[in-house]
Structures are given as structure tokens and as C-alpha cells.
């Protein structure tokens, strides 16, 4: 079946019927063009479909004075194949950059998730710690981080041991009341501070 033509003879690519007839007339030629350049039959079928999609998109730009319709289709096919080759080159380059890198296993993903959760909890705790008044923060840091006894912390701060105990109690209560994150307070020192 020949494609419908205008009065002067070029194919009518602007109507579904005209383009369907054009497709039927040229599918074998385009498929042959593509399969001579691509070994995989599935890729060849996909690329052939891409050629006709591109032809449909640019049908309004078809100029019969520039050559036969099949030559126009082969020009489109060359562009489609070239784009496909560029895509393969990009993919090959990406795979080459990844080669030698270990992909994450389930254990790695679980470890990363734990680390992210720990960092999130740490940031929340750091914000809570920063919100404490300086006297509460100083007493807490000396006992928890520097691992001094309340008596040693009192000497370092120049206050009484009772003052340090009160500050530790208030700091602990403030941190526990701020949310689920717990300040890693050593219970032995807190028991003494109570």
C-alpha cells in the first residue's frame, strides 16, 4: 500500500492515516538500516520505534525537495543511533568509574542508617546541651565528660559540693524533659550527686 500523497506527490505525514501508511511503506528499510548497526534484536526494535517517533515529531519539517522519504528517515535513524551510542558511552564511563568500588551490602546499609540516626540524636542532644545555662552546663561537663567526682567538680568551679549536686540534678532534669534523647550521664556520679 502506498502512502497518501498531496497533489505534488510527497507523503502526507500530518494525519494518522497518512503517517500509518508511510510507516508501513518504510518500516522494513528502517529496520534493515538499524539491524545492520545493532546486534541486539530488542535494542534494534526499540531504536526503530524511536526513529519513527522522531519522524512523527518532525513530520512538519519534512521537505521533499531534499530527497526521498527513506533518505530523510535514514538521517533520523543516524541521529537516533548516534544518541544511543553516546548513551552507551556515558553508561560505560560511569561503570568504569564505579569499577573497583565496593557496592553497599545490607550490613553496610544498616550500619549507615545507625550512624545517621546516631548523628541525628547527637545533634539534638548538642542543641539541648547548648540550651542549658552556663552553670548547669559547666557542672554537667566536668562530671560527665571530664569524669570528675562531684567533689572534684565543686573544687574546680569554686562552689560547694551541694551546689554541684543541685546543678547536676537540674541539668539532668532539663535534658530528660527536652525529648527522648538522653545525655550519657554516668549513673555512679549522678547517684552521688543526688
Buried (B, 14 or more C-beta within 10 A) or exposed (E): EEBBBEEEEBBBBEEEEBBEBBBEBBBEBBBEBBBEEBEEEEBBBBBBBBBBEBBBEEBEEBEBEEEEBBEBBBBBBEEBBEEBEEEEEEEEEEEEEEEEEEEEEEEEEEEEEEEEEEEEBEEBBEEBBEEBEEBBBBBBBBBBEEEBBBEBBBBBBEBEBEBBBBBBBBBBEBBBEBEEBEBEBEEEBBEBBE
